[in-house]
Amino acid sequence: MIKIERVTVAEWALYREMRLTSLAEAPYAYGWTLQQAQDFTAEQWQQGLAERVDFFARDLDRLVGTVGVVPAEDDPAAVELTSMWVAPAARGQGVAAALVGAVLAHALKVAAPAVSAWVSDGNDDAERLYQRHGFTRTGRSQPLPSAPGRSEFEMILPAS
């Protein structure tokens, strides 16, 4: 059974471990590189968790996924789903859908007018996941910050 819970600042080391694992396993999907994340100090990890909302997905006592929520760049009232990752062994078991659900519930709680997500080109699984939740492409794209030779595109889900 998958349980979703908000990450606390006190759990920064667990969060760091999960983010480093995600960056090593899927470097094409994120704005940070593994090297950048490895160079962050404990204080930077703690500050990051204090300034944003992140969720863990647990299967019993095992961490199997994470997702973050930050204010959208273009509209600080809106939110952006970011840093989604599910452990390979837990994929296909509803973990990603549960994490998206947590983001949507948070957006509703803060009355966000929309939820956006940036998806790296070629990450078809992520695009299909977001489409199943009602996200559509906006037509906007940009270079992927961690790999400027690649690009990412924006998807959005307006509040209903």
MODELLER restraints for C-alpha pairs under 7 A, 6 or more apart:
rsr = mdl.restraints
at = mdl.atoms
rsr.add(forms.Gaussian(group=physical.xy_distance, feature=features.Distance(at['CA:1:A'], at['CA:59:A']), mean=5.72, stdev=0.5))
rsr.add(forms.Gaussian(group=physical.xy_distance, feature=features.Distance(at['CA:1:A'], at['CA:60:A']), mean=6.76, stdev=0.5))
rsr.add(forms.Gaussian(group=physical.xy_distance, feature=features.Distance(at['CA:2:A'], at['CA:57:A']), mean=6.39, stdev=0.5))
rsr.add(forms.Gaussian(group=physical.xy_distance, feature=features.Distance(at['CA:2:A'], at['CA:58:A']), mean=5.52, stdev=0.5))
rsr.add(forms.Gaussian(group=physical.xy_distance, feature=features.Distance(at['CA:2:A'], at['CA:59:A']), mean=4.81, stdev=0.5))
rsr.add(forms.Gaussian(group=physical.xy_distance, feature=features.Distance(at['CA:2:A'], at['CA:95:A']), mean=6.76, stdev=0.5))
rsr.add(forms.Gaussian(group=physical.xy_distance, feature=features.Distance(at['CA:3:A'], at['CA:57:A']), mean=5.65, stdev=0.5))
rsr.add(forms.Gaussian(group=physical.xy_distance, feature=features.Distance(at['CA:3:A'], at['CA:58:A']), mean=5.12, stdev=0.5))
rsr.add(forms.Gaussian(group=physical.xy_distance, feature=features.Distance(at['CA:3:A'], at['CA:59:A']), mean=6.47, stdev=0.5))
rsr.add(forms.Gaussian(group=physical.xy_distance, feature=features.Distance(at['CA:4:A'], at['CA:55:A']), mean=6.51, stdev=0.5))
rsr.add(forms.Gaussian(group=physical.xy_distance, feature=features.Distance(at['CA:4:A'], at['CA:56:A']), mean=5.72, stdev=0.5))
rsr.add(forms.Gaussian(group=physical.xy_distance, feature=features.Distance(at['CA:4:A'], at['CA:57:A']), mean=4.61, stdev=0.5))
rsr.add(forms.Gaussian(group=physical.xy_distance, feature=features.Distance(at['CA:4:A'], at['CA:58:A']), mean=6.40, stdev=0.5))
rsr.add(forms.Gaussian(group=physical.xy_distance, feature=features.Distance(at['CA:4:A'], at['CA:99:A']), mean=6.97, stdev=0.5))
rsr.add(forms.Gaussian(group=physical.xy_distance, feature=features.Distance(at['CA:5:A'], at['CA:55:A']), mean=5.43, stdev=0.5))
rsr.add(forms.Gaussian(group=physical.xy_distance, feature=features.Distance(at['CA:5:A'], at['CA:56:A']), mean=5.44, stdev=0.5))
rsr.add(forms.Gaussian(group=physical.xy_distance, feature=features.Distance(at['CA:5:A'], at['CA:57:A']), mean=6.64, stdev=0.5))
rsr.add(forms.Gaussian(group=physical.xy_distance, feature=features.Distance(at['CA:6:A'], at['CA:54:A']), mean=5.80, stdev=0.5))
rsr.add(forms.Gaussian(group=physical.xy_distance, feature=features.Distance(at['CA:6:A'], at['CA:55:A']), mean=4.30, stdev=0.5))
rsr.add(forms.Gaussian(group=physical.xy_distance, feature=features.Distance(at['CA:6:A'], at['CA:56:A']), mean=6.23, stdev=0.5))
rsr.add(forms.Gaussian(group=physical.xy_distance, feature=features.Distance(at['CA:7:A'], at['CA:54:A']), mean=5.41, stdev=0.5))
rsr.add(forms.Gaussian(group=physical.xy_distance, feature=features.Distance(at['CA:7:A'], at['CA:55:A']), mean=5.22, stdev=0.5))
rsr.add(forms.Gaussian(group=physical.xy_distance, feature=features.Distance(at['CA:7:A'], at['CA:56:A']), mean=6.14, stdev=0.5))
rsr.add(forms.Gaussian(group=physical.xy_distance, feature=features.Distance(at['CA:8:A'], at['CA:49:A']), mean=6.99, stdev=0.5))
rsr.add(forms.Gaussian(group=physical.xy_distance, feature=features.Distance(at['CA:9:A'], at['CA:46:A']), mean=5.47, stdev=0.5))
rsr.add(forms.Gaussian(group=physical.xy_distance, feature=features.Distance(at['CA:9:A'], at['CA:49:A']), mean=5.52, stdev=0.5))
rsr.add(forms.Gaussian(group=physical.xy_distance, feature=features.Distance(at['CA:9:A'], at['CA:50:A']), mean=6.10, stdev=0.5))
rsr.add(forms.Gaussian(group=physical.xy_distance, feature=features.Distance(at['CA:12:A'], at['CA:45:A']), mean=6.09, stdev=0.5))
rsr.add(forms.Gaussian(group=physical.xy_distance, feature=features.Distance(at['CA:12:A'], at['CA:46:A']), mean=5.75, stdev=0.5))
rsr.add(forms.Gaussian(group=physical.xy_distance, feature=features.Distance(at['CA:16:A'], at['CA:45:A']), mean=6.99, stdev=0.5))
rsr.add(forms.Gaussian(group=physical.xy_distance, feature=features.Distance(at['CA:20:A'], at['CA:34:A']), mean=6.25, stdev=0.5))
rsr.add(forms.Gaussian(group=physical.xy_distance, feature=features.Distance(at['CA:20:A'], at['CA:37:A']), mean=6.80, stdev=0.5))
rsr.add(forms.Gaussian(group=physical.xy_distance, feature=features.Distance(at['CA:22:A'], at['CA:85:A']), mean=6.26, stdev=0.5))
rsr.add(forms.Gaussian(group=physical.xy_distance, feature=features.Distance(at['CA:23:A'], at['CA:33:A']), mean=6.61, stdev=0.5))
rsr.add(forms.Gaussian(group=physical.xy_distance, feature=features.Distance(at['CA:23:A'], at['CA:34:A']), mean=5.28, stdev=0.5))
rsr.add(forms.Gaussian(group=physical.xy_distance, feature=features.Distance(at['CA:24:A'], at['CA:34:A']), mean=6.23, stdev=0.5))
rsr.add(forms.Gaussian(group=physical.xy_distance, feature=features.Distance(at['CA:27:A'], at['CA:33:A']), mean=6.70, stdev=0.5))
rsr.add(forms.Gaussian(group=physical.xy_distance, feature=features.Distance(at['CA:29:A'], at['CA:120:A']), mean=5.65, stdev=0.5))
rsr.add(forms.Gaussian(group=physical.xy_distance, feature=features.Distance(at['CA:30:A'], at['CA:83:A']), mean=6.62, stdev=0.5))
rsr.add(forms.Gaussian(group=physical.xy_distance, feature=features.Distance(at['CA:30:A'], at['CA:146:A']), mean=6.64, stdev=0.5))
rsr.add(forms.Gaussian(group=physical.xy_distance, feature=features.Distance(at['CA:31:A'], at['CA:144:A']), mean=6.23, stdev=0.5))
rsr.add(forms.Gaussian(group=physical.xy_distance, feature=features.Distance(at['CA:31:A'], at['CA:145:A']), mean=4.81, stdev=0.5))
rsr.add(forms.Gaussian(group=physical.xy_distance, feature=features.Distance(at['CA:31:A'], at['CA:146:A']), mean=4.71, stdev=0.5))
rsr.add(forms.Gaussian(group=physical.xy_distance, feature=features.Distance(at['CA:32:A'], at['CA:145:A']), mean=6.98, stdev=0.5))
rsr.add(forms.Gaussian(group=physical.xy_distance, feature=features.Distance(at['CA:32:A'], at['CA:146:A']), mean=5.14, stdev=0.5))
rsr.add(forms.Gaussian(group=physical.xy_distance, feature=features.Distance(at['CA:33:A'], at['CA:146:A']), mean=5.54, stdev=0.5))
rsr.add(forms.Gaussian(group=physical.xy_distance, feature=features.Distance(at['CA:52:A'], at['CA:69:A']), mean=6.28, stdev=0.5))
rsr.add(forms.Gaussian(group=physical.xy_distance, feature=features.Distance(at['CA:52:A'], at['CA:70:A']), mean=5.59, stdev=0.5))
rsr.add(forms.Gaussian(group=physical.xy_distance, feature=features.Distance(at['CA:53:A'], at['CA:68:A']), mean=5.74, stdev=0.5))
rsr.add(forms.Gaussian(group=physical.xy_distance, feature=features.Distance(at['CA:53:A'], at['CA:69:A']), mean=5.14, stdev=0.5))
rsr.add(forms.Gaussian(group=physical.xy_distance, feature=features.Distance(at['CA:53:A'], at['CA:70:A']), mean=6.74, stdev=0.5))
rsr.add(forms.Gaussian(group=physical.xy_distance, feature=features.Distance(at['CA:54:A'], at['CA:67:A']), mean=5.68, stdev=0.5))
rsr.add(forms.Gaussian(group=physical.xy_distance, feature=features.Distance(at['CA:54:A'], at['CA:68:A']), mean=4.16, stdev=0.5))
rsr.add(forms.Gaussian(group=physical.xy_distance, feature=features.Distance(at['CA:54:A'], at['CA:69:A']), mean=6.11, stdev=0.5))
rsr.add(forms.Gaussian(group=physical.xy_distance, feature=features.Distance(at['CA:55:A'], at['CA:66:A']), mean=5.47, stdev=0.5))
rsr.add(forms.Gaussian(group=physical.xy_distance, feature=features.Distance(at['CA:55:A'], at['CA:67:A']), mean=5.44, stdev=0.5))
rsr.add(forms.Gaussian(group=physical.xy_distance, feature=features.Distance(at['CA:55:A'], at['CA:68:A']), mean=6.33, stdev=0.5))
rsr.add(forms.Gaussian(group=physical.xy_distance, feature=features.Distance(at['CA:56:A'], at['CA:63:A']), mean=6.78, stdev=0.5))
rsr.add(forms.Gaussian(group=physical.xy_distance, feature=features.Distance(at['CA:56:A'], at['CA:65:A']), mean=5.74, stdev=0.5))
rsr.add(forms.Gaussian(group=physical.xy_distance, feature=features.Distance(at['CA:56:A'], at['CA:66:A']), mean=4.53, stdev=0.5))
rsr.add(forms.Gaussian(group=physical.xy_distance, feature=features.Distance(at['CA:56:A'], at['CA:67:A']), mean=6.92, stdev=0.5))
rsr.add(forms.Gaussian(group=physical.xy_distance, feature=features.Distance(at['CA:57:A'], at['CA:63:A']), mean=5.91, stdev=0.5))
rsr.add(forms.Gaussian(group=physical.xy_distance, feature=features.Distance(at['CA:57:A'], at['CA:64:A']), mean=5.53, stdev=0.5))
rsr.add(forms.Gaussian(group=physical.xy_distance, feature=features.Distance(at['CA:57:A'], at['CA:65:A']), mean=4.78, stdev=0.5))
rsr.add(forms.Gaussian(group=physical.xy_distance, feature=features.Distance(at['CA:57:A'], at['CA:66:A']), mean=5.90, stdev=0.5))
rsr.add(forms.Gaussian(group=physical.xy_distance, feature=features.Distance(at['CA:57:A'], at['CA:95:A']), mean=6.85, stdev=0.5))
rsr.add(forms.Gaussian(group=physical.xy_distance, feature=features.Distance(at['CA:57:A'], at['CA:99:A']), mean=6.92, stdev=0.5))
rsr.add(forms.Gaussian(group=physical.xy_distance, feature=features.Distance(at['CA:58:A'], at['CA:64:A']), mean=5.51, stdev=0.5))
rsr.add(forms.Gaussian(group=physical.xy_distance, feature=features.Distance(at['CA:64:A'], at['CA:86:A']), mean=5.77, stdev=0.5))
rsr.add(forms.Gaussian(group=physical.xy_distance, feature=features.Distance(at['CA:64:A'], at['CA:87:A']), mean=5.16, stdev=0.5))
rsr.add(forms.Gaussian(group=physical.xy_distance, feature=features.Distance(at['CA:64:A'], at['CA:90:A']), mean=6.26, stdev=0.5))
rsr.add(forms.Gaussian(group=physical.xy_distance, feature=features.Distance(at['CA:65:A'], at['CA:85:A']), mean=5.37, stdev=0.5))
rsr.add(forms.Gaussian(group=physical.xy_distance, feature=features.Distance(at['CA:65:A'], at['CA:86:A']), mean=4.13, stdev=0.5))
rsr.add(forms.Gaussian(group=physical.xy_distance, feature=features.Distance(at['CA:65:A'], at['CA:87:A']), mean=5.91, stdev=0.5))
rsr.add(forms.Gaussian(group=physical.xy_distance, feature=features.Distance(at['CA:65:A'], at['CA:95:A']), mean=6.96, stdev=0.5))
rsr.add(forms.Gaussian(group=physical.xy_distance, feature=features.Distance(at['CA:66:A'], at['CA:84:A']), mean=5.70, stdev=0.5))
rsr.add(forms.Gaussian(group=physical.xy_distance, feature=features.Distance(at['CA:66:A'], at['CA:85:A']), mean=5.45, stdev=0.5))
rsr.add(forms.Gaussian(group=physical.xy_distance, feature=features.Distance(at['CA:66:A'], at['CA:86:A']), mean=6.63, stdev=0.5))
rsr.add(forms.Gaussian(group=physical.xy_distance, feature=features.Distance(at['CA:67:A'], at['CA:82:A']), mean=6.12, stdev=0.5))
rsr.add(forms.Gaussian(group=physical.xy_distance, feature=features.Distance(at['CA:67:A'], at['CA:83:A']), mean=5.27, stdev=0.5))
rsr.add(forms.Gaussian(group=physical.xy_distance, feature=features.Distance(at['CA:67:A'], at['CA:84:A']), mean=4.21, stdev=0.5))
rsr.add(forms.Gaussian(group=physical.xy_distance, feature=features.Distance(at['CA:67:A'], at['CA:85:A']), mean=6.49, stdev=0.5))
rsr.add(forms.Gaussian(group=physical.xy_distance, feature=features.Distance(at['CA:67:A'], at['CA:99:A']), mean=6.35, stdev=0.5))
rsr.add(forms.Gaussian(group=physical.xy_distance, feature=features.Distance(at['CA:68:A'], at['CA:81:A']), mean=5.88, stdev=0.5))
rsr.add(forms.Gaussian(group=physical.xy_distance, feature=features.Distance(at['CA:68:A'], at['CA:82:A']), mean=4.91, stdev=0.5))
rsr.add(forms.Gaussian(group=physical.xy_distance, feature=features.Distance(at['CA:68:A'], at['CA:83:A']), mean=5.61, stdev=0.5))
rsr.add(forms.Gaussian(group=physical.xy_distance, feature=features.Distance(at['CA:68:A'], at['CA:84:A']), mean=6.77, stdev=0.5))
rsr.add(forms.Gaussian(group=physical.xy_distance, feature=features.Distance(at['CA:69:A'], at['CA:79:A']), mean=6.39, stdev=0.5))
rsr.add(forms.Gaussian(group=physical.xy_distance, feature=features.Distance(at['CA:69:A'], at['CA:80:A']), mean=5.55, stdev=0.5))
rsr.add(forms.Gaussian(group=physical.xy_distance, feature=features.Distance(at['CA:69:A'], at['CA:81:A']), mean=4.91, stdev=0.5))
rsr.add(forms.Gaussian(group=physical.xy_distance, feature=features.Distance(at['CA:69:A'], at['CA:82:A']), mean=5.91, stdev=0.5))
rsr.add(forms.Gaussian(group=physical.xy_distance, feature=features.Distance(at['CA:69:A'], at['CA:103:A']), mean=6.63, stdev=0.5))
rsr.add(forms.Gaussian(group=physical.xy_distance, feature=features.Distance(at['CA:70:A'], at['CA:79:A']), mean=5.59, stdev=0.5))
rsr.add(forms.Gaussian(group=physical.xy_distance, feature=features.Distance(at['CA:70:A'], at['CA:80:A']), mean=5.27, stdev=0.5))
rsr.add(forms.Gaussian(group=physical.xy_distance, feature=features.Distance(at['CA:70:A'], at['CA:81:A']), mean=6.87, stdev=0.5))
rsr.add(forms.Gaussian(group=physical.xy_distance, feature=features.Distance(at['CA:71:A'], at['CA:77:A']), mean=6.73, stdev=0.5))
rsr.add(forms.Gaussian(group=physical.xy_distance, feature=features.Distance(at['CA:71:A'], at['CA:78:A']), mean=6.02, stdev=0.5))
rsr.add(forms.Gaussian(group=physical.xy_distance, feature=features.Distance(at['CA:71:A'], at['CA:79:A']), mean=4.46, stdev=0.5))
rsr.add(forms.Gaussian(group=physical.xy_distance, feature=features.Distance(at['CA:71:A'], at['CA:80:A']), mean=5.88, stdev=0.5))
rsr.add(forms.Gaussian(group=physical.xy_distance, feature=features.Distance(at['CA:72:A'], at['CA:78:A']), mean=5.38, stdev=0.5))
rsr.add(forms.Gaussian(group=physical.xy_distance, feature=features.Distance(at['CA:72:A'], at['CA:79:A']), mean=4.70, stdev=0.5))
rsr.add(forms.Gaussian(group=physical.xy_distance, feature=features.Distance(at['CA:72:A'], at['CA:80:A']), mean=4.99, stdev=0.5))
rsr.add(forms.Gaussian(group=physical.xy_distance, feature=features.Distance(at['CA:77:A'], at['CA:112:A']), mean=5.60, stdev=0.5))
rsr.add(forms.Gaussian(group=physical.xy_distance, feature=features.Distance(at['CA:77:A'], at['CA:113:A']), mean=6.79, stdev=0.5))
rsr.add(forms.Gaussian(group=physical.xy_distance, feature=features.Distance(at['CA:78:A'], at['CA:112:A']), mean=4.63, stdev=0.5))
rsr.add(forms.Gaussian(group=physical.xy_distance, feature=features.Distance(at['CA:78:A'], at['CA:113:A']), mean=5.35, stdev=0.5))
rsr.add(forms.Gaussian(group=physical.xy_distance, feature=features.Distance(at['CA:78:A'], at['CA:114:A']), mean=5.07, stdev=0.5))
rsr.add(forms.Gaussian(group=physical.xy_distance, feature=features.Distance(at['CA:78:A'], at['CA:115:A']), mean=6.07, stdev=0.5))
rsr.add(forms.Gaussian(group=physical.xy_distance, feature=features.Distance(at['CA:79:A'], at['CA:107:A']), mean=6.69, stdev=0.5))
rsr.add(forms.Gaussian(group=physical.xy_distance, feature=features.Distance(at['CA:79:A'], at['CA:112:A']), mean=6.33, stdev=0.5))
rsr.add(forms.Gaussian(group=physical.xy_distance, feature=features.Distance(at['CA:79:A'], at['CA:114:A']), mean=6.48, stdev=0.5))
rsr.add(forms.Gaussian(group=physical.xy_distance, feature=features.Distance(at['CA:79:A'], at['CA:115:A']), mean=4.98, stdev=0.5))
rsr.add(forms.Gaussian(group=physical.xy_distance, feature=features.Distance(at['CA:79:A'], at['CA:116:A']), mean=6.43, stdev=0.5))
rsr.add(forms.Gaussian(group=physical.xy_distance, feature=features.Distance(at['CA:80:A'], at['CA:115:A']), mean=5.39, stdev=0.5))
rsr.add(forms.Gaussian(group=physical.xy_distance, feature=features.Distance(at['CA:80:A'], at['CA:116:A']), mean=4.64, stdev=0.5))
rsr.add(forms.Gaussian(group=physical.xy_distance, feature=features.Distance(at['CA:80:A'], at['CA:117:A']), mean=5.52, stdev=0.5))
rsr.add(forms.Gaussian(group=physical.xy_distance, feature=features.Distance(at['CA:81:A'], at['CA:103:A']), mean=6.71, stdev=0.5))
rsr.add(forms.Gaussian(group=physical.xy_distance, feature=features.Distance(at['CA:81:A'], at['CA:115:A']), mean=6.71, stdev=0.5))
rsr.add(forms.Gaussian(group=physical.xy_distance, feature=features.Distance(at['CA:81:A'], at['CA:116:A']), mean=6.05, stdev=0.5))
rsr.add(forms.Gaussian(group=physical.xy_distance, feature=features.Distance(at['CA:81:A'], at['CA:117:A']), mean=5.07, stdev=0.5))
rsr.add(forms.Gaussian(group=physical.xy_distance, feature=features.Distance(at['CA:82:A'], at['CA:117:A']), mean=6.38, stdev=0.5))
rsr.add(forms.Gaussian(group=physical.xy_distance, feature=features.Distance(at['CA:86:A'], at['CA:95:A']), mean=6.87, stdev=0.5))
rsr.add(forms.Gaussian(group=physical.xy_distance, feature=features.Distance(at['CA:86:A'], at['CA:96:A']), mean=6.46, stdev=0.5))
rsr.add(forms.Gaussian(group=physical.xy_distance, feature=features.Distance(at['CA:112:A'], at['CA:159:A']), mean=6.97, stdev=0.5))
rsr.add(forms.Gaussian(group=physical.xy_distance, feature=features.Distance(at['CA:113:A'], at['CA:158:A']), mean=6.08, stdev=0.5))
rsr.add(forms.Gaussian(group=physical.xy_distance, feature=features.Distance(at['CA:113:A'], at['CA:159:A']), mean=5.00, stdev=0.5))
rsr.add(forms.Gaussian(group=physical.xy_distance, feature=features.Distance(at['CA:114:A'], at['CA:156:A']), mean=6.84, stdev=0.5))
rsr.add(forms.Gaussian(group=physical.xy_distance, feature=features.Distance(at['CA:114:A'], at['CA:157:A']), mean=5.55, stdev=0.5))
rsr.add(forms.Gaussian(group=physical.xy_distance, feature=features.Distance(at['CA:114:A'], at['CA:158:A']), mean=4.11, stdev=0.5))
rsr.add(forms.Gaussian(group=physical.xy_distance, feature=features.Distance(at['CA:114:A'], at['CA:159:A']), mean=4.98, stdev=0.5))
rsr.add(forms.Gaussian(group=physical.xy_distance, feature=features.Distance(at['CA:115:A'], at['CA:156:A']), mean=5.70, stdev=0.5))
rsr.add(forms.Gaussian(group=physical.xy_distance, feature=features.Distance(at['CA:115:A'], at['CA:157:A']), mean=5.18, stdev=0.5))
rsr.add(forms.Gaussian(group=physical.xy_distance, feature=features.Distance(at['CA:115:A'], at['CA:158:A']), mean=6.37, stdev=0.5))
rsr.add(forms.Gaussian(group=physical.xy_distance, feature=features.Distance(at['CA:116:A'], at['CA:154:A']), mean=6.83, stdev=0.5))
rsr.add(forms.Gaussian(group=physical.xy_distance, feature=features.Distance(at['CA:116:A'], at['CA:155:A']), mean=5.53, stdev=0.5))
rsr.add(forms.Gaussian(group=physical.xy_distance, feature=features.Distance(at['CA:116:A'], at['CA:156:A']), mean=4.21, stdev=0.5))
rsr.add(forms.Gaussian(group=physical.xy_distance, feature=features.Distance(at['CA:116:A'], at['CA:157:A']), mean=6.26, stdev=0.5))
rsr.add(forms.Gaussian(group=physical.xy_distance, feature=features.Distance(at['CA:117:A'], at['CA:154:A']), mean=5.70, stdev=0.5))
rsr.add(forms.Gaussian(group=physical.xy_distance, feature=features.Distance(at['CA:117:A'], at['CA:155:A']), mean=5.25, stdev=0.5))
rsr.add(forms.Gaussian(group=physical.xy_distance, feature=features.Distance(at['CA:117:A'], at['CA:156:A']), mean=6.39, stdev=0.5))
rsr.add(forms.Gaussian(group=physical.xy_distance, feature=features.Distance(at['CA:118:A'], at['CA:152:A']), mean=6.11, stdev=0.5))
rsr.add(forms.Gaussian(group=physical.xy_distance, feature=features.Distance(at['CA:118:A'], at['CA:153:A']), mean=5.44, stdev=0.5))
rsr.add(forms.Gaussian(group=physical.xy_distance, feature=features.Distance(at['CA:118:A'], at['CA:154:A']), mean=4.44, stdev=0.5))
rsr.add(forms.Gaussian(group=physical.xy_distance, feature=features.Distance(at['CA:118:A'], at['CA:155:A']), mean=6.25, stdev=0.5))
rsr.add(forms.Gaussian(group=physical.xy_distance, feature=features.Distance(at['CA:119:A'], at['CA:126:A']), mean=6.92, stdev=0.5))
rsr.add(forms.Gaussian(group=physical.xy_distance, feature=features.Distance(at['CA:119:A'], at['CA:127:A']), mean=6.80, stdev=0.5))
rsr.add(forms.Gaussian(group=physical.xy_distance, feature=features.Distance(at['CA:119:A'], at['CA:152:A']), mean=5.19, stdev=0.5))
rsr.add(forms.Gaussian(group=physical.xy_distance, feature=features.Distance(at['CA:119:A'], at['CA:153:A']), mean=5.36, stdev=0.5))
rsr.add(forms.Gaussian(group=physical.xy_distance, feature=features.Distance(at['CA:119:A'], at['CA:154:A']), mean=6.31, stdev=0.5))
rsr.add(forms.Gaussian(group=physical.xy_distance, feature=features.Distance(at['CA:120:A'], at['CA:144:A']), mean=6.92, stdev=0.5))
rsr.add(forms.Gaussian(group=physical.xy_distance, feature=features.Distance(at['CA:120:A'], at['CA:151:A']), mean=5.99, stdev=0.5))
rsr.add(forms.Gaussian(group=physical.xy_distance, feature=features.Distance(at['CA:120:A'], at['CA:152:A']), mean=3.95, stdev=0.5))
rsr.add(forms.Gaussian(group=physical.xy_distance, feature=features.Distance(at['CA:120:A'], at['CA:153:A']), mean=6.37, stdev=0.5))
rsr.add(forms.Gaussian(group=physical.xy_distance, feature=features.Distance(at['CA:121:A'], at['CA:151:A']), mean=5.83, stdev=0.5))
rsr.add(forms.Gaussian(group=physical.xy_distance, feature=features.Distance(at['CA:121:A'], at['CA:152:A']), mean=5.18, stdev=0.5))
rsr.add(forms.Gaussian(group=physical.xy_distance, feature=features.Distance(at['CA:121:A'], at['CA:153:A']), mean=6.85, stdev=0.5))
rsr.add(forms.Gaussian(group=physical.xy_distance, feature=features.Distance(at['CA:134:A'], at['CA:157:A']), mean=6.12, stdev=0.5))
rsr.add(forms.Gaussian(group=physical.xy_distance, feature=features.Distance(at['CA:135:A'], at['CA:155:A']), mean=5.75, stdev=0.5))
rsr.add(forms.Gaussian(group=physical.xy_distance, feature=features.Distance(at['CA:135:A'], at['CA:156:A']), mean=4.96, stdev=0.5))
rsr.add(forms.Gaussian(group=physical.xy_distance, feature=features.Distance(at['CA:135:A'], at['CA:157:A']), mean=4.53, stdev=0.5))
rsr.add(forms.Gaussian(group=physical.xy_distance, feature=features.Distance(at['CA:136:A'], at['CA:155:A']), mean=5.11, stdev=0.5))
rsr.add(forms.Gaussian(group=physical.xy_distance, feature=features.Distance(at['CA:136:A'], at['CA:156:A']), mean=5.52, stdev=0.5))
rsr.add(forms.Gaussian(group=physical.xy_distance, feature=features.Distance(at['CA:136:A'], at['CA:157:A']), mean=6.72, stdev=0.5))
rsr.add(forms.Gaussian(group=physical.xy_distance, feature=features.Distance(at['CA:137:A'], at['CA:154:A']), mean=5.87, stdev=0.5))
rsr.add(forms.Gaussian(group=physical.xy_distance, feature=features.Distance(at['CA:137:A'], at['CA:155:A']), mean=4.23, stdev=0.5))
rsr.add(forms.Gaussian(group=physical.xy_distance, feature=features.Distance(at['CA:137:A'], at['CA:156:A']), mean=6.44, stdev=0.5))
rsr.add(forms.Gaussian(group=physical.xy_distance, feature=features.Distance(at['CA:138:A'], at['CA:154:A']), mean=5.78, stdev=0.5))
rsr.add(forms.Gaussian(group=physical.xy_distance, feature=features.Distance(at['CA:138:A'], at['CA:155:A']), mean=5.53, stdev=0.5))
rsr.add(forms.Gaussian(group=physical.xy_distance, feature=features.Distance(at['CA:138:A'], at['CA:156:A']), mean=6.54, stdev=0.5))
rsr.add(forms.Gaussian(group=physical.xy_distance, feature=features.Distance(at['CA:139:A'], at['CA:154:A']), mean=6.97, stdev=0.5))
rsr.add(forms.Gaussian(group=physical.xy_distance, feature=features.Distance(at['CA:140:A'], at['CA:153:A']), mean=5.79, stdev=0.5))
rsr.add(forms.Gaussian(group=physical.xy_distance, feature=features.Distance(at['CA:140:A'], at['CA:154:A']), mean=5.60, stdev=0.5))
rsr.add(forms.Gaussian(group=physical.xy_distance, feature=features.Distance(at['CA:141:A'], at['CA:151:A']), mean=6.74, stdev=0.5))
rsr.add(forms.Gaussian(group=physical.xy_distance, feature=features.Distance(at['CA:141:A'], at['CA:152:A']), mean=5.51, stdev=0.5))
rsr.add(forms.Gaussian(group=physical.xy_distance, feature=features.Distance(at['CA:141:A'], at['CA:153:A']), mean=4.16, stdev=0.5))
rsr.add(forms.Gaussian(group=physical.xy_distance, feature=features.Distance(at['CA:141:A'], at['CA:154:A']), mean=6.13, stdev=0.5))
rsr.add(forms.Gaussian(group=physical.xy_distance, feature=features.Distance(at['CA:142:A'], at['CA:151:A']), mean=5.51, stdev=0.5))
rsr.add(forms.Gaussian(group=physical.xy_distance, feature=features.Distance(at['CA:142:A'], at['CA:152:A']), mean=5.59, stdev=0.5))
rsr.add(forms.Gaussian(group=physical.xy_distance, feature=features.Distance(at['CA:142:A'], at['CA:153:A']), mean=6.54, stdev=0.5))
rsr.add(forms.Gaussian(group=physical.xy_distance, feature=features.Distance(at['CA:143:A'], at['CA:149:A']), mean=6.80, stdev=0.5))
rsr.add(forms.Gaussian(group=physical.xy_distance, feature=features.Distance(at['CA:143:A'], at['CA:150:A']), mean=5.81, stdev=0.5))
rsr.add(forms.Gaussian(group=physical.xy_distance, feature=features.Distance(at['CA:143:A'], at['CA:151:A']), mean=4.19, stdev=0.5))
rsr.add(forms.Gaussian(group=physical.xy_distance, feature=features.Distance(at['CA:143:A'], at['CA:152:A']), mean=6.13, stdev=0.5))
rsr.add(forms.Gaussian(group=physical.xy_distance, feature=features.Distance(at['CA:144:A'], at['CA:150:A']), mean=5.55, stdev=0.5))
rsr.add(forms.Gaussian(group=physical.xy_distance, feature=features.Distance(at['CA:144:A'], at['CA:151:A']), mean=4.74, stdev=0.5))
rsr.add(forms.Gaussian(group=physical.xy_distance, feature=features.Distance(at['CA:144:A'], at['CA:152:A']), mean=5.54, stdev=0.5))
